[in-house]
Amino acid sequence: MKKLIAILTLILAWNASAWAEGTQYQMRVDGLACPYCAYGVEKKLKRIKGVKDVEIDLDKGVVTVRVDDGVELTEPQMRQLFTDAGFTYRSMTRTPL
């Protein structure tokens, strides 16, 4: 019985990682200096359909965005979003989850 429980636990843990779908984007942005600035950017990003989570590191100037599977953020889209918000967009990396 203990072996069966252990095997089921391993199977469930393996399947849980398979369910984690989506993509993570990390964008380097200049000019993010205060929590109020970060909040404004976060609101704009969360308006995009499929955005699950936004984290902003003010010290590093890095904005991390996790999106649902099938949602794609583009360089021109992000450049425009940050420019409209008054910040300088530098680069973006994409990592599948």
PALO-961637 format. One record per residue: x, y, z of N, C-alpha, C in turn. Coordinates in nm, 3 decimals. Example, Ala and Ser with C-alpha at 12.3 -4.5 7.8 and 13.67 -1.06 7.14 Angstrom:
BEGIN
+---------+---------+---------+---------+---------+---------+---------+---------+---------+
:     n_u :     n_v :     n_w :    ca_u :    ca_v :    ca_w :     c_u :     c_v :     c_w :
+---------+---------+---------+---------+---------+---------+---------+---------+---------+
:   1.319 :  -0.569 :   0.780 :   1.230 :  -0.450 :   0.780 :   1.320 :  -0.330 :   0.780 :
:   1.285 :  -0.225 :   0.708 :   1.367 :  -0.106 :   0.714 :   1.290 :   0.003 :   0.787 :
+---------+---------+---------+---------+---------+---------+---------+---------+---------+
***
This chain:
BEGIN
+---------+---------+---------+---------+---------+---------+---------+---------+---------+
:     n_u :     n_v :     n_w :    ca_u :    ca_v :    ca_w :     c_u :     c_v :     c_w :
+---------+---------+---------+---------+---------+---------+---------+---------+---------+
:   0.082 :  -0.119 :   0.000 :   0.000 :   0.000 :   0.000 :   0.087 :   0.127 :   0.000 :
:   0.197 :   0.125 :   0.077 :   0.285 :   0.241 :   0.081 :   0.350 :   0.266 :  -0.054 :
:   0.384 :   0.158 :  -0.124 :   0.444 :   0.173 :  -0.257 :   0.345 :   0.235 :  -0.354 :
:   0.220 :   0.194 :  -0.346 :   0.117 :   0.248 :  -0.434 :   0.098 :   0.398 :  -0.410 :
:   0.096 :   0.438 :  -0.285 :   0.082 :   0.580 :  -0.251 :   0.202 :   0.659 :  -0.302 :
:   0.321 :   0.603 :  -0.286 :   0.443 :   0.670 :  -0.332 :   0.440 :   0.685 :  -0.484 :
:   0.399 :   0.582 :  -0.555 :   0.393 :   0.587 :  -0.701 :   0.289 :   0.690 :  -0.747 :
:   0.172 :   0.690 :  -0.683 :   0.069 :   0.787 :  -0.719 :   0.115 :   0.930 :  -0.692 :
:   0.187 :   0.950 :  -0.583 :   0.240 :   1.082 :  -0.551 :   0.338 :   1.129 :  -0.658 :
:   0.426 :   1.040 :  -0.702 :   0.522 :   1.075 :  -0.807 :   0.451 :   1.106 :  -0.939 :
:   0.350 :   1.029 :  -0.972 :   0.276 :   1.053 :  -1.096 :   0.207 :   1.188 :  -1.091 :
:   0.144 :   1.220 :  -0.979 :   0.077 :   1.349 :  -0.966 :   0.176 :   1.465 :  -0.973 :
:   0.291 :   1.451 :  -0.911 :   0.392 :   1.556 :  -0.914 :   0.443 :   1.577 :  -1.057 :
:   0.463 :   1.469 :  -1.129 :   0.510 :   1.479 :  -1.268 :   0.405 :   1.546 :  -1.354 :
:   0.278 :   1.509 :  -1.337 :   0.171 :   1.568 :  -1.416 :   0.152 :   1.716 :  -1.384 :
:   0.173 :   1.756 :  -1.261 :   0.157 :   1.896 :  -1.223 :   0.254 :   1.983 :  -1.301 :
:   0.376 :   1.935 :  -1.322 :   0.473 :   2.014 :  -1.399 :   0.433 :   2.021 :  -1.545 :
:   0.366 :   1.921 :  -1.595 :   0.321 :   1.922 :  -1.733 :   0.207 :   2.021 :  -1.753 :
:   0.130 :   2.051 :  -1.647 :   0.019 :   2.145 :  -1.657 :   0.066 :   2.290 :  -1.658 :
:   0.187 :   2.316 :  -1.612 :   0.238 :   2.453 :  -1.606 :   0.273 :   2.499 :  -1.747 :
:   0.176 :   2.555 :  -1.814 :   0.196 :   2.598 :  -1.951 :   0.202 :   2.749 :  -1.956 :
:   0.257 :   2.798 :  -2.063 :   0.264 :   2.941 :  -2.083 :   0.405 :   2.984 :  -2.115 :
:   0.426 :   3.113 :  -2.106 :   0.555 :   3.173 :  -2.140 :   0.586 :   3.282 :  -2.039 :
:   0.714 :   3.300 :  -2.013 :   0.759 :   3.409 :  -1.927 :   0.844 :   3.503 :  -2.012 :
:   0.816 :   3.630 :  -2.000 :   0.894 :   3.733 :  -2.068 :   0.964 :   3.818 :  -1.963 :
:   1.090 :   3.852 :  -1.990 :   1.163 :   3.945 :  -1.904 :   1.206 :   4.062 :  -1.991 :
:   1.165 :   4.181 :  -1.949 :   1.195 :   4.301 :  -2.025 :   1.282 :   4.395 :  -1.942 :
:   1.383 :   4.449 :  -2.006 :   1.468 :   4.548 :  -1.942 :   1.413 :   4.685 :  -1.980 :
:   1.392 :   4.767 :  -1.876 :   1.329 :   4.897 :  -1.896 :   1.403 :   5.002 :  -1.813 :
:   1.433 :   5.114 :  -1.874 :   1.496 :   5.226 :  -1.802 :   1.389 :   5.323 :  -1.756 :
:   1.411 :   5.383 :  -1.639 :   1.324 :   5.488 :  -1.589 :   1.225 :   5.446 :  -1.482 :
:   1.217 :   5.317 :  -1.453 :   1.127 :   5.272 :  -1.346 :   1.195 :   5.303 :  -1.212 :
:   1.148 :   5.407 :  -1.145 :   1.217 :   5.452 :  -1.025 :   1.138 :   5.439 :  -0.896 :
:   1.006 :   5.425 :  -0.905 :   0.927 :   5.423 :  -0.783 :   0.811 :   5.323 :  -0.794 :
:   0.755 :   5.284 :  -0.681 :   0.642 :   5.190 :  -0.682 :   0.522 :   5.242 :  -0.762 :
:   0.501 :   5.372 :  -0.763 :   0.390 :   5.428 :  -0.838 :   0.410 :   5.404 :  -0.988 :
:   0.533 :   5.422 :  -1.035 :   0.565 :   5.394 :  -1.176 :   0.539 :   5.248 :  -1.208 :
:   0.585 :   5.161 :  -1.120 :   0.569 :   5.017 :  -1.140 :   0.421 :   4.979 :  -1.144 :
:   0.341 :   5.040 :  -1.058 :   0.199 :   5.009 :  -1.054 :   0.131 :   5.048 :  -1.186 :
:   0.167 :   5.161 :  -1.242 :   0.110 :   5.204 :  -1.369 :   0.143 :   5.108 :  -1.481 :
:   0.267 :   5.063 :  -1.486 :   0.309 :   4.966 :  -1.588 :   0.237 :   4.833 :  -1.567 :
:   0.228 :   4.791 :  -1.442 :   0.160 :   4.664 :  -1.411 :   0.015 :   4.668 :  -1.458 :
:  -0.055 :   4.779 :  -1.434 :  -0.194 :   4.792 :  -1.478 :  -0.204 :   4.781 :  -1.631 :
:  -0.114 :   4.845 :  -1.703 :  -0.116 :   4.839 :  -1.849 :  -0.092 :   4.697 :  -1.899 :
:   0.002 :   4.627 :  -1.837 :   0.033 :   4.490 :  -1.880 :  -0.082 :   4.395 :  -1.849 :
:  -0.146 :   4.414 :  -1.734 :  -0.256 :   4.324 :  -1.696 :  -0.381 :   4.344 :  -1.780 :
:  -0.386 :   4.453 :  -1.855 :  -0.498 :   4.474 :  -1.947 :  -0.487 :   4.386 :  -2.071 :
:  -0.370 :   4.331 :  -2.095 :  -0.349 :   4.244 :  -2.210 :  -0.409 :   4.108 :  -2.179 :
:  -0.496 :   4.061 :  -2.266 :  -0.563 :   3.932 :  -2.245 :  -0.459 :   3.819 :  -2.239 :
:  -0.468 :   3.738 :  -2.135 :  -0.379 :   3.624 :  -2.119 :  -0.262 :   3.648 :  -2.025 :
:  -0.243 :   3.771 :  -1.978 :  -0.135 :   3.800 :  -1.883 :  -0.178 :   3.746 :  -1.747 :
:  -0.096 :   3.656 :  -1.691 :  -0.128 :   3.593 :  -1.563 :  -0.065 :   3.664 :  -1.444 :
:   0.059 :   3.710 :  -1.461 :   0.133 :   3.764 :  -1.348 :   0.235 :   3.866 :  -1.397 :
:   0.255 :   3.971 :  -1.318 :   0.355 :   4.073 :  -1.349 :   0.437 :   4.099 :  -1.224 :
:   0.569 :   4.095 :  -1.239 :   0.660 :   4.129 :  -1.129 :   0.757 :   4.235 :  -1.181 :
:   0.784 :   4.335 :  -1.098 :   0.873 :   4.442 :  -1.139 :   0.982 :   4.460 :  -1.035 :
:   1.107 :   4.453 :  -1.080 :   1.223 :   4.475 :  -0.994 :   1.276 :   4.614 :  -1.025 :
:   1.244 :   4.711 :  -0.940 :   1.285 :   4.849 :  -0.964 :   1.436 :   4.866 :  -0.964 :
:   1.505 :   4.794 :  -0.875 :   1.650 :   4.807 :  -0.865 :   1.722 :   4.762 :  -0.993 :
:   1.671 :   4.657 :  -1.054 :   1.734 :   4.602 :  -1.175 :   1.673 :   4.654 :  -1.303 :
:   1.555 :   4.717 :  -1.295 :   1.488 :   4.764 :  -1.415 :   1.437 :   4.649 :  -1.500 :
:   1.389 :   4.544 :  -1.433 :   1.341 :   4.424 :  -1.503 :   1.193 :   4.404 :  -1.474 :
:   1.117 :   4.384 :  -1.581 :   0.975 :   4.355 :  -1.571 :   0.955 :   4.212 :  -1.618 :
:   0.900 :   4.127 :  -1.532 :   0.875 :   3.986 :  -1.564 :   0.725 :   3.968 :  -1.580 :
:   0.686 :   3.910 :  -1.694 :   0.545 :   3.888 :  -1.724 :   0.525 :   3.742 :  -1.761 :
:   0.430 :   3.677 :  -1.695 :   0.393 :   3.540 :  -1.730 :   0.258 :   3.543 :  -1.798 :
:   0.251 :   3.473 :  -1.912 :   0.128 :   3.472 :  -1.991 :   0.080 :   3.329 :  -2.013 :
:  -0.049 :   3.316 :  -2.046 :  -0.107 :   3.186 :  -2.076 :  -0.047 :   3.129 :  -2.203 :
:  -0.061 :   2.998 :  -2.217 :  -0.017 :   2.929 :  -2.337 :  -0.087 :   2.988 :  -2.459 :
:  -0.012 :   3.016 :  -2.563 :  -0.069 :   3.070 :  -2.686 :  -0.069 :   3.221 :  -2.693 :
:  -0.036 :   3.289 :  -2.583 :  -0.032 :   3.436 :  -2.581 :   0.111 :   3.478 :  -2.611 :
:   0.126 :   3.573 :  -2.701 :   0.259 :   3.618 :  -2.739 :   0.269 :   3.770 :  -2.724 :
:   0.373 :   3.814 :  -2.656 :   0.404 :   3.956 :  -2.646 :   0.511 :   3.985 :  -2.750 :
:   0.496 :   4.093 :  -2.826 :   0.592 :   4.124 :  -2.931 :   0.678 :   4.244 :  -2.891 :
:   0.795 :   4.251 :  -2.952 :   0.886 :   4.364 :  -2.927 :   0.818 :   4.497 :  -2.959 :
:   0.756 :   4.513 :  -3.078 :   0.692 :   4.642 :  -3.107 :   0.580 :   4.676 :  -3.008 :
:   0.503 :   4.576 :  -2.968 :   0.394 :   4.597 :  -2.872 :   0.449 :   4.647 :  -2.739 :
:   0.555 :   4.584 :  -2.689 :   0.613 :   4.622 :  -2.560 :   0.684 :   4.756 :  -2.570 :
:   0.754 :   4.779 :  -2.680 :   0.821 :   4.909 :  -2.699 :   0.718 :   5.021 :  -2.692 :
:   0.604 :   5.004 :  -2.760 :   0.499 :   5.106 :  -2.761 :   0.438 :   5.123 :  -2.622 :
:   0.411 :   5.012 :  -2.553 :   0.351 :   5.018 :  -2.420 :   0.439 :   5.098 :  -2.324 :
:   0.569 :   5.068 :  -2.323 :   0.660 :   5.136 :  -2.230 :   0.686 :   5.280 :  -2.272 :
:   0.694 :   5.305 :  -2.402 :   0.713 :   5.443 :  -2.450 :   0.593 :   5.529 :  -2.413 :
:   0.472 :   5.475 :  -2.433 :   0.351 :   5.548 :  -2.397 :   0.344 :   5.576 :  -2.247 :
:   0.402 :   5.487 :  -2.167 :   0.401 :   5.504 :  -2.021 :   0.515 :   5.596 :  -1.974 :
:   0.603 :   5.638 :  -2.067 :   0.710 :   5.731 :  -2.033 :   0.842 :   5.666 :  -1.995 :
:   0.861 :   5.540 :  -2.033 :   0.983 :   5.468 :  -2.000 :   1.057 :   5.424 :  -2.126 :
:   1.183 :   5.386 :  -2.110 :   1.264 :   5.343 :  -2.223 :   1.276 :   5.191 :  -2.223 :
:   1.216 :   5.129 :  -2.322 :   1.222 :   4.984 :  -2.340 :   1.359 :   4.950 :  -2.398 :
:   1.428 :   4.849 :  -2.341 :   1.560 :   4.810 :  -2.389 :   1.561 :   4.677 :  -2.462 :
:   1.507 :   4.574 :  -2.399 :   1.513 :   4.441 :  -2.460 :   1.413 :   4.348 :  -2.395 :
:   1.394 :   4.229 :  -2.458 :   1.301 :   4.131 :  -2.404 :   1.355 :   3.991 :  -2.432 :
:   1.344 :   3.903 :  -2.333 :   1.375 :   3.761 :  -2.352 :   1.250 :   3.681 :  -2.324 :
:   1.239 :   3.569 :  -2.393 :   1.120 :   3.483 :  -2.384 :   1.163 :   3.346 :  -2.338 :
:   1.092 :   3.290 :  -2.238 :   1.124 :   3.158 :  -2.186 :   0.995 :   3.078 :  -2.173 :
:   0.985 :   2.964 :  -2.244 :   0.865 :   2.878 :  -2.225 :   0.864 :   2.821 :  -2.084 :
:   0.745 :   2.810 :  -2.026 :   0.730 :   2.753 :  -1.892 :   0.701 :   2.605 :  -1.901 :
+---------+---------+---------+---------+---------+---------+---------+---------+---------+
***
